[in-house]
Amino acid sequence: MVGVWMSKNQNKLQSIQIFRGLAASAIVLLHSIQAYLISVNQQDLLNQYIPLAAGVDVFFVISGFVMMMVSDSKTGRERNAITFLANRVARVVPTYWLYTVTLAIAGIIVPSIFRNTVVNHETILKSLFFIPYFRTENMIQPILLVGWTLNYEMLFYLIFAMLIGFSSRNRIIAMAAIFICLFIVGLAVYPETAIGKFLSSSLVFEFVSGMVIYAVYRTYGSPAWFQSLAAFGLAVLVFSWIGIDGLGSEQTRFLEWGVPSLLMVYAGLGLPTMAGMVVRFFERLGDWSYSIYLTHLIVIGVLIKIWTRIGGEVGLGFVILAVVVSLIAGAVLYRVIEQPLLRASRRLISRLSAARATRREQQA
């Protein structure tokens, strides 16, 4: 779910930006509908909207694609493991930590704001350092609930950094092999533990599929229009066949939602350059997607409390309002929190790198 800087002057990157914006919007819409259904005691109806959660799967495919792009031997700038990890930490951690710590403090002061979330030193530390744990009997979620996806992102980044010196082909093979081994270990050895359940999700293979898509693009270029159309049609067919009725299990998620997601991302690479206000909006939505994703549950939670307190009828109007306010809040927070934190983190990394280079020169 992580927003990565991309130039908008290239077709492939414009489509990635648009898909990020659409994926974030789908997740916001799902949780807005969920808030509405819970408020009217109709949670059973949520199943028909669950496929919107595939926005996460699109994000994971995109993440694999973008990590290959930024570390490409010809076009990338992050071919050193330390540089790669430092940039990922700068991009992901400060904003996530800020919202996590803010929520933790709020939960300590006003415990009633949480229903099933326990805030103590253990859950705070595990949340901050991306260690999976059971928030409820079956749900692996940190204090900032949506942060469960970042646990997977950080695992992917760590392994990717270890393999960054490999050729693209060998990196993909090694990544797939490592994830297969972790999947088997989680499924067969520790299936009842949080770590075991975390590792036995096929979500991780969506990162690999994004890496494969980049390798195909790197070798053969953008798909022709008929290839994009065929990939998109196949994505719709697969999703309609096995994914539209909801997720069977985390073990089969890659087949149900991951395969259609990778096909859609690949199809998007063949889109021509587009212009206009709508396109620019979705590109900007892609920029805002990380802040939107991290904060939308908080925004929706606050909004529904205000909405019900003033006597508003919780219905379609609330869902539309929740989506609009969540997107606007994400855009604002991107400007006033995410971007300043990212700039400060990058300055710190630059200073540390310069200091390390100076020490090496002095030792030489």
VOPAGU-2260 file (C-alpha; in pm, 1 decimal, decimal comma):
REM VOPAGU-2260
SITE   aa  ch    i         X         Y         Z
SITE  MET   A    0       0,0       0,0       0,0
SITE  VAL   A    1     294,1     231,3     -14,1
SITE  GLY   A    2     311,1     543,6    -225,3
SITE  VAL   A    3     631,2     556,2    -428,0
SITE  TRP   A    4     740,4     862,1    -625,1
SITE  MET   A    5     698,6     816,8    -999,1
SITE  SER   A    6     739,7    1048,0   -1292,2
SITE  LYS   A    7     414,1    1122,9   -1467,5
SITE  ASN   A    8     589,9    1169,4   -1801,1
SITE  GLN   A    9     586,0     801,2   -1880,4
SITE  ASN   A   10     281,2     597,7   -1981,7
SITE  LYS   A   11     351,6     301,1   -1762,0
SITE  LEU   A   12     392,1     520,1   -1457,7
SITE  GLN   A   13      78,0     715,8   -1523,5
SITE  SER   A   14    -120,5     392,3   -1528,5
SITE  ILE   A   15      43,8     280,2   -1204,2
SITE  GLN   A   16     -54,1     609,2   -1041,6
SITE  ILE   A   17    -412,5     574,6   -1161,7
SITE  PHE   A   18    -437,4     216,6   -1036,0
SITE  ARG   A   19    -305,8     324,9    -696,8
SITE  GLY   A   20    -573,7     591,7    -677,3
SITE  LEU   A   21    -846,7     348,2    -779,4
SITE  ALA   A   22    -724,5      83,2    -534,4
SITE  ALA   A   23    -725,1     330,6    -244,8
SITE  SER   A   24   -1073,8     448,3    -339,3
SITE  ALA   A   25   -1203,1      89,5    -347,7
SITE  ILE   A   26   -1076,9      23,8       4,9
SITE  VAL   A   27   -1225,4     348,9     135,9
SITE  LEU   A   28   -1558,2     262,5     -25,9
SITE  LEU   A   29   -1555,0     -84,8     132,2
SITE  HIS   A   30   -1494,1      48,6     481,2
SITE  SER   A   31   -1751,1     324,9     438,1
SITE  ILE   A   32   -2011,6      63,8     341,9
SITE  GLN   A   33   -1898,3    -151,4     634,3
SITE  ALA   A   34   -1947,3     136,6     879,1
SITE  TYR   A   35   -2295,7     193,4     740,9
SITE  LEU   A   36   -2395,7    -175,6     761,2
SITE  ILE   A   37   -2265,7    -210,2    1116,4
SITE  SER   A   38   -2459,8      97,5    1225,4
SITE  VAL   A   39   -2785,9     -53,6    1094,1
SITE  ASN   A   40   -2706,7    -406,9    1217,7
SITE  GLN   A   41   -2684,4    -554,2     869,6
SITE  GLN   A   42   -2327,6    -684,0     878,5
SITE  ASP   A   43   -2430,6    -998,3     688,3
SITE  LEU   A   44   -2475,4    -790,1     374,3
SITE  LEU   A   45   -2106,8    -695,4     375,5
SITE  ASN   A   46   -2006,6   -1015,6     194,1
SITE  GLN   A   47   -2134,1    -884,1    -138,1
SITE  TYR   A   48   -1898,3    -585,6    -111,7
SITE  ILE   A   49   -1591,8    -775,8      13,7
SITE  PRO   A   50   -1433,1    -797,3    -335,8
SITE  LEU   A   51   -1352,4    -425,0    -301,3
SITE  ALA   A   52   -1080,5    -542,8     -61,5
SITE  ALA   A   53    -890,4    -660,3    -370,2
SITE  GLY   A   54    -758,5    -304,4    -379,5
SITE  VAL   A   55    -495,5    -435,3    -137,6
SITE  ASP   A   56    -396,4    -702,4    -388,7
SITE  VAL   A   57    -355,8    -440,6    -660,8
SITE  PHE   A   58    -129,8    -243,9    -426,6
SITE  PHE   A   59      89,2    -547,4    -360,5
SITE  VAL   A   60     131,3    -618,3    -732,0
SITE  ILE   A   61     221,4    -252,7    -787,3
SITE  SER   A   62     471,1    -268,0    -500,0
SITE  GLY   A   63     657,0    -558,0    -662,7
SITE  PHE   A   64     661,7    -372,2    -994,5
SITE  VAL   A   65     786,4     -44,3    -847,3
SITE  MET   A   66    1059,5    -203,6    -633,7
SITE  MET   A   67    1201,6    -365,7    -946,0
SITE  MET   A   68    1181,1     -33,3   -1127,0
SITE  VAL   A   69    1361,4     172,6    -862,0
SITE  SER   A   70    1639,8     -88,3    -839,9
SITE  ASP   A   71    1675,0    -145,3   -1214,4
SITE  SER   A   72    2038,7    -156,4   -1323,2
SITE  LYS   A   73    1974,3      94,0   -1604,8
SITE  THR   A   74    1693,2     319,1   -1486,2
SITE  GLY   A   75    1687,6     276,6   -1108,7
SITE  ARG   A   76    1882,4     458,8    -839,8
SITE  GLU   A   77    1857,7     214,9    -548,0
SITE  ARG   A   78    2097,6     -66,2    -626,7
SITE  ASN   A   79    2254,0     -76,1    -280,5
SITE  ALA   A   80    2077,0    -274,3      -6,4
SITE  ILE   A   81    2132,9     -10,9     262,9
SITE  THR   A   82    2016,7     272,8      37,7
SITE  PHE   A   83    1715,0      72,1     -69,2
SITE  LEU   A   84    1609,4     -10,1     287,1
SITE  ALA   A   85    1677,7     342,2     411,1
SITE  ASN   A   86    1454,5     487,9     140,7
SITE  ARG   A   87    1177,4     238,2     212,1
SITE  VAL   A   88    1192,0     313,3     584,5
SITE  ALA   A   89    1186,1     687,2     516,3
SITE  ARG   A   90     885,6     642,7     290,6
SITE  VAL   A   91     680,5     411,9     512,7
SITE  VAL   A   92     777,3     435,3     877,4
SITE  PRO   A   93     756,0     799,4     999,4
SITE  THR   A   94     397,5     856,3     885,0
SITE  TYR   A   95     284,8     513,7    1005,2
SITE  TRP   A   96     454,1     560,4    1342,0
SITE  LEU   A   97     298,1     902,7    1389,5
SITE  TYR   A   98     -56,0     772,7    1340,3
SITE  THR   A   99      11,3     458,2    1543,2
SITE  VAL   A  100     150,8     651,2    1840,9
SITE  THR   A  101    -133,1     904,4    1818,2
SITE  LEU   A  102    -391,3     625,1    1825,6
SITE  ALA   A  103    -211,0     447,5    2109,0
SITE  ILE   A  104    -209,8     763,7    2321,8
SITE  ALA   A  105    -576,8     821,7    2245,1
SITE  GLY   A  106    -654,5     461,8    2339,0
SITE  ILE   A  107    -473,8     493,5    2670,6
SITE  ILE   A  108    -651,9     819,0    2755,6
SITE  VAL   A  109    -995,3     711,4    2626,7
SITE  PRO   A  110   -1005,3     327,7    2610,6
SITE  SER   A  111   -1367,2     333,2    2492,4
SITE  ILE   A  112   -1264,0     445,4    2143,1
SITE  PHE   A  113   -1149,8      87,6    2075,8
SITE  ARG   A  114   -1376,2    -215,3    2068,8
SITE  ASN   A  115   -1133,4    -506,6    2035,2
SITE  THR   A  116    -793,4    -339,2    2034,0
SITE  VAL   A  117    -571,3    -371,7    2341,1
SITE  VAL   A  118    -317,0     -93,6    2388,2
SITE  ASN   A  119     -19,6    -182,5    2607,2
SITE  HIS   A  120     358,7    -184,8    2580,1
SITE  GLU   A  121     359,7    -517,4    2394,6
SITE  THR   A  122     103,2    -424,8    2128,9
SITE  ILE   A  123     260,3     -81,7    2081,6
SITE  LEU   A  124     606,2    -227,6    2020,8
SITE  LYS   A  125     477,1    -501,5    1791,0
SITE  SER   A  126     273,4    -248,0    1596,7
SITE  LEU   A  127     565,7      -9,9    1555,7
SITE  PHE   A  128     809,4    -281,2    1446,8
SITE  PHE   A  129     578,3    -472,3    1211,8
SITE  ILE   A  130     555,4    -790,3    1421,6
SITE  PRO   A  131     229,4    -978,7    1354,8
SITE  TYR   A  132       5,2   -1057,3    1651,5
SITE  PHE   A  133    -358,2   -1150,2    1707,5
SITE  ARG   A  134    -572,5    -846,3    1780,6
SITE  THR   A  135    -872,6   -1077,9    1809,4
SITE  GLU   A  136    -896,2   -1455,4    1795,0
SITE  ASN   A  137    -860,0   -1466,8    1416,1
SITE  MET   A  138    -749,4   -1119,4    1308,6
SITE  ILE   A  139    -383,3   -1019,5    1278,3
SITE  GLN   A  140    -391,4    -641,5    1302,2
SITE  PRO   A  141    -179,3    -376,8    1477,3
SITE  ILE   A  142    -315,8     -78,0    1668,0
SITE  LEU   A  143    -360,8     110,7    1340,6
SITE  LEU   A  144    -571,4    -166,1    1187,6
SITE  VAL   A  145    -479,8    -113,5     823,3
SITE  GLY   A  146    -112,9    -152,5     918,3
SITE  TRP   A  147    -142,3    -529,9     874,6
SITE  THR   A  148     -55,0    -482,5     508,1
SITE  LEU   A  149     263,6    -296,6     604,9
SITE  ASN   A  150     380,3    -608,5     790,1
SITE  TYR   A  151     388,1    -779,6     450,7
SITE  GLU   A  152     541,6    -479,3     278,5
SITE  MET   A  153     829,1    -462,3     526,9
SITE  LEU   A  154     894,4    -836,1     497,8
SITE  PHE   A  155     906,2    -796,2     119,5
SITE  TYR   A  156    1141,8    -498,0     141,9
SITE  LEU   A  157    1378,0    -681,2     374,5
SITE  ILE   A  158    1405,1    -987,5     151,9
SITE  PHE   A  159    1423,9    -771,3    -161,6
SITE  ALA   A  160    1716,1    -578,9     -12,1
SITE  MET   A  161    1899,1    -906,1      55,2
SITE  LEU   A  162    1857,5   -1001,2    -312,1
SITE  ILE   A  163    1916,7    -660,9    -467,1
SITE  GLY   A  164    2257,6    -760,0    -604,5
SITE  PHE   A  165    2106,8   -1047,4    -802,3
SITE  SER   A  166    2010,3   -1019,5   -1167,4
SITE  SER   A  167    1640,8    -954,2   -1227,5
SITE  ARG   A  168    1578,6   -1314,6   -1328,7
SITE  ASN   A  169    1761,8   -1463,3   -1032,8
SITE  ARG   A  170    1604,7   -1212,9    -794,8
SITE  ILE   A  171    1256,0   -1319,6    -902,4
SITE  ILE   A  172    1342,6   -1688,6    -872,9
SITE  ALA   A  173    1501,8   -1642,2    -531,1
SITE  MET   A  174    1213,0   -1428,7    -404,1
SITE  ALA   A  175     959,2   -1686,5    -518,7
SITE  ALA   A  176    1159,1   -1968,1    -358,8
SITE  ILE   A  177    1189,8   -1785,4     -26,6
SITE  PHE   A  178     819,4   -1702,6     -15,0
SITE  ILE   A  179     727,3   -2061,3    -103,4
SITE  CYS   A  180     944,8   -2187,8     182,2
SITE  LEU   A  181     796,1   -1936,2     426,4
SITE  PHE   A  182     446,1   -2026,0     308,7
SITE  ILE   A  183     508,6   -2397,0     370,1
SITE  VAL   A  184     663,9   -2331,0     710,8
SITE  GLY   A  185     373,0   -2111,7     816,0
SITE  LEU   A  186     115,5   -2359,5     689,9
SITE  ALA   A  187     273,4   -2681,5     809,6
SITE  VAL   A  188     482,2   -2598,4    1113,9
SITE  TYR   A  189     318,7   -2308,7    1301,4
SITE  PRO   A  190     -37,8   -2281,4    1161,8
SITE  GLU   A  191    -202,1   -2171,9    1488,0
SITE  THR   A  192      38,4   -1890,8    1575,3
SITE  ALA   A  193      19,7   -1532,4    1452,9
SITE  ILE   A  194     349,2   -1569,8    1267,3
SITE  GLY   A  195     232,9   -1895,0    1109,8
SITE  LYS   A  196     -94,8   -1749,3     992,4
SITE  PHE   A  197      87,0   -1441,2     867,0
SITE  LEU   A  198     334,3   -1645,7     661,7
SITE  SER   A  199      74,1   -1884,5     521,8
SITE  SER   A  200    -110,1   -1615,0     326,6
SITE  SER   A  201     -61,4   -1631,8     -48,0
SITE  LEU   A  202     -67,6   -1250,8     -57,4
SITE  VAL   A  203     311,7   -1256,7     -65,4
SITE  PHE   A  204     311,7   -1406,1    -414,7
SITE  GLU   A  205     148,8   -1089,5    -544,3
SITE  PHE   A  206     476,8    -906,3    -482,5
SITE  VAL   A  207     651,4   -1166,4    -698,2
SITE  SER   A  208     390,4   -1128,6    -971,3
SITE  GLY   A  209     456,1    -753,6    -978,0
SITE  MET   A  210     826,9    -824,6   -1015,6
SITE  VAL   A  211     750,6   -1057,2   -1307,1
SITE  ILE   A  212     533,4    -793,7   -1474,4
SITE  TYR   A  213     818,7    -543,9   -1455,2
SITE  ALA   A  214    1063,2    -798,9   -1600,7
SITE  VAL   A  215     823,3    -863,7   -1890,1
SITE  TYR   A  216     776,5    -492,3   -1946,4
SITE  ARG   A  217    1152,6    -434,4   -1926,2
SITE  THR   A  218    1216,5    -699,8   -2190,8
SITE  TYR   A  219     925,5    -656,5   -2429,3
SITE  GLY   A  220     797,8    -304,9   -2360,6
SITE  SER   A  221     436,9    -201,2   -2311,8
SITE  PRO   A  222     173,0    -449,2   -2425,1
SITE  ALA   A  223      -9,8    -374,1   -2749,0
SITE  TRP   A  224    -369,4    -256,2   -2721,1
SITE  PHE   A  225    -509,3    -599,6   -2804,9
SITE  GLN   A  226    -285,1    -762,1   -2543,3
SITE  SER   A  227    -406,6    -511,8   -2282,7
SITE  LEU   A  228    -765,1    -575,3   -2382,9
SITE  ALA   A  229    -714,6    -952,1   -2360,7
SITE  ALA   A  230    -545,4    -923,7   -2019,6
SITE  PHE   A  231    -823,6    -701,8   -1886,9
SITE  GLY   A  232   -1091,7    -935,7   -2021,7
SITE  LEU   A  233    -918,7   -1235,0   -1865,6
SITE  ALA   A  234    -892,1   -1048,1   -1533,2
SITE  VAL   A  235   -1267,7    -983,3   -1534,4
SITE  LEU   A  236   -1333,5   -1346,4   -1628,5
SITE  VAL   A  237   -1113,3   -1488,8   -1352,0
SITE  PHE   A  238   -1250,4   -1248,1   -1092,1
SITE  SER   A  239   -1609,1   -1323,8   -1192,0
SITE  TRP   A  240   -1543,7   -1695,9   -1187,9
SITE  ILE   A  241   -1369,3   -1740,5    -854,1
SITE  GLY   A  242   -1329,7   -1406,5    -678,8
SITE  ILE   A  243   -1647,8   -1204,0    -696,1
SITE  ASP   A  244   -1832,2   -1405,8    -429,7
SITE  GLY   A  245   -1569,8   -1327,2    -168,6
SITE  LEU   A  246   -1243,5   -1474,6     -55,3
SITE  GLY   A  247   -1221,0   -1850,4       2,0
SITE  SER   A  248    -914,6   -1834,5     226,0
SITE  GLU   A  249    -586,7   -1650,4     266,9
SITE  GLN   A  250    -411,2   -1954,8     123,2
SITE  THR   A  251    -598,8   -1917,4    -206,4
SITE  ARG   A  252    -610,9   -1537,5    -214,8
SITE  PHE   A  253    -343,9   -1509,4    -482,3
SITE  LEU   A  254    -547,7   -1725,3    -720,8
SITE  GLU   A  255    -878,6   -1555,6    -642,8
SITE  TRP   A  256    -779,2   -1189,2    -626,5
SITE  GLY   A  257    -406,9   -1175,9    -700,0
SITE  VAL   A  258    -424,5   -1316,7   -1052,6
SITE  PRO   A  259    -696,0   -1071,2   -1167,1
SITE  SER   A  260    -501,0    -789,2   -1001,7
SITE  LEU   A  261    -177,1    -870,1   -1183,6
SITE  LEU   A  262    -363,4    -900,6   -1513,9
SITE  MET   A  263    -523,6    -559,2   -1461,2
SITE  VAL   A  264    -192,4    -394,5   -1374,3
SITE  TYR   A  265     -31,8    -551,1   -1682,8
SITE  ALA   A  266    -324,2    -436,6   -1898,0
SITE  GLY   A  267    -279,1     -84,2   -1763,7
SITE  LEU   A  268      75,9     -70,2   -1893,5
SITE  GLY   A  269     -62,1     -60,1   -2245,2
SITE  LEU   A  270    -276,7     246,6   -2188,5
SITE  PRO   A  271    -183,0     551,5   -2396,0
SITE  THR   A  272     -87,9     876,5   -2230,2
SITE  MET   A  273    -404,6    1046,6   -2115,9
SITE  ALA   A  274    -481,0    1404,4   -2019,5
SITE  GLY   A  275    -766,5    1596,0   -1868,9
SITE  MET   A  276    -897,3    1687,2   -1528,0
SITE  VAL   A  277   -1026,5    1339,1   -1445,4
SITE  VAL   A  278    -695,0    1173,9   -1526,8
SITE  ARG   A  279    -501,6    1436,1   -1330,9
SITE  PHE   A  280    -732,9    1380,9   -1034,9
SITE  PHE   A  281    -666,4    1006,4   -1029,6
SITE  GLU   A  282    -294,3    1067,0   -1064,3
SITE  ARG   A  283    -308,0    1294,1    -762,9
SITE  LEU   A  284    -520,0    1035,1    -586,7
SITE  GLY   A  285    -231,1     796,0    -642,7
SITE  ASP   A  286       1,4    1046,3    -471,2
SITE  TRP   A  287    -236,7    1073,1    -176,8
SITE  SER   A  288    -306,6     699,4    -153,9
SITE  TYR   A  289     -74,9     621,6     138,8
SITE  SER   A  290    -217,5     896,3     358,6
SITE  ILE   A  291    -570,0     804,2     252,6
SITE  TYR   A  292    -508,2     441,3     336,1
SITE  LEU   A  293    -354,7     506,7     677,2
SITE  THR   A  294    -618,5     752,5     795,7
SITE  HIS   A  295    -949,0     664,0     631,6
SITE  LEU   A  296   -1068,3     431,1     909,4
SITE  ILE   A  297   -1005,0     704,0    1165,3
SITE  VAL   A  298   -1188,7     957,3     949,5
SITE  ILE   A  299   -1484,9     723,8     895,5
SITE  GLY   A  300   -1500,6     637,7    1266,1
SITE  VAL   A  301   -1507,0    1002,7    1371,0
SITE  LEU   A  302   -1752,2    1091,9    1096,8
SITE  ILE   A  303   -2009,5     827,3    1187,3
SITE  LYS   A  304   -2003,7     935,0    1552,8
SITE  ILE   A  305   -2069,5    1295,4    1452,0
SITE  TRP   A  306   -2328,2    1188,9    1193,9
SITE  THR   A  307   -2532,0     979,9    1439,0
SITE  ARG   A  308   -2500,2    1236,8    1718,2
SITE  ILE   A  309   -2658,1    1510,1    1507,0
SITE  GLY   A  310   -2937,5    1273,5    1410,5
SITE  GLY   A  311   -2834,2    1207,4    1052,0
SITE  GLU   A  312   -2982,2     902,2     881,4
SITE  VAL   A  313   -2710,6     649,4     811,1
SITE  GLY   A  314   -2758,3     541,7     452,3
SITE  LEU   A  315   -2624,2     599,8     102,4
SITE  GLY   A  316   -2571,0     966,5     182,6
SITE  PHE   A  317   -2337,1     876,3     465,3
SITE  VAL   A  318   -2138,1     635,1     245,8
SITE  ILE   A  319   -2084,5     905,0     -18,4
SITE  LEU   A  320   -1991,3    1163,2     245,4
SITE  ALA   A  321   -1749,1     921,4     415,3
SITE  VAL   A  322   -1569,7     848,1      87,7
SITE  VAL   A  323   -1544,0    1215,2      -9,7
SITE  VAL   A  324   -1426,3    1331,1     334,0
SITE  SER   A  325   -1173,7    1044,2     358,2
SITE  LEU   A  326   -1020,5    1136,1      21,9
SITE  ILE   A  327   -1007,7    1506,2     107,3
SITE  ALA   A  328    -855,3    1433,0     449,4
SITE  GLY   A  329    -594,3    1209,4     287,0
SITE  ALA   A  330    -504,2    1483,5      38,6
SITE  VAL   A  331    -464,4    1740,6     315,5
SITE  LEU   A  332    -265,1    1506,6     540,0
SITE  TYR   A  333     -41,3    1416,9     248,1
SITE  ARG   A  334      52,4    1784,0     222,1
SITE  VAL   A  335      82,2    1875,2     588,1
SITE  ILE   A  336     216,7    1551,3     739,3
SITE  GLU   A  337     336,2    1289,3     491,6
SITE  GLN   A  338     540,2    1512,7     261,9
SITE  PRO   A  339     716,8    1708,1     540,7
SITE  LEU   A  340     801,5    1385,3     723,0
SITE  LEU   A  341     933,1    1231,1     402,0
SITE  ARG   A  342    1150,7    1535,5     327,3
SITE  ALA   A  343    1287,0    1537,1     682,3
SITE  SER   A  344    1360,0    1162,9     667,5
SITE  ARG   A  345    1541,8    1195,9     336,8
SITE  ARG   A  346    1750,5    1484,5     470,2
SITE  LEU   A  347    1846,4    1270,7     768,3
SITE  ILE   A  348    1943,0     981,7     541,7
SITE  SER   A  349    2153,4    1214,5     326,0
SITE  ARG   A  350    2336,1    1349,1     629,2
SITE  LEU   A  351    2400,6    1000,8     766,1
SITE  SER   A  352    2526,8     885,8     425,4
SITE  ALA   A  353    2754,8    1186,7     398,4
SITE  ALA   A  354    2889,8    1126,6     750,4
SITE  ARG   A  355    2954,5     761,7     668,6
SITE  ALA   A  356    3134,9     857,0     348,6
SITE  THR   A  357    3348,8    1107,0     542,9
SITE  ARG   A  358    3445,8     843,6     797,2
SITE  ARG   A  359    3547,4     605,7     519,4
SITE  GLU   A  360    3764,9     872,2     360,5
SITE  GLN   A  361    3931,1     944,3     693,3
SITE  GLN   A  362    3994,7     575,5     757,5
SITE  ALA   A  363    4139,8     535,5     409,7
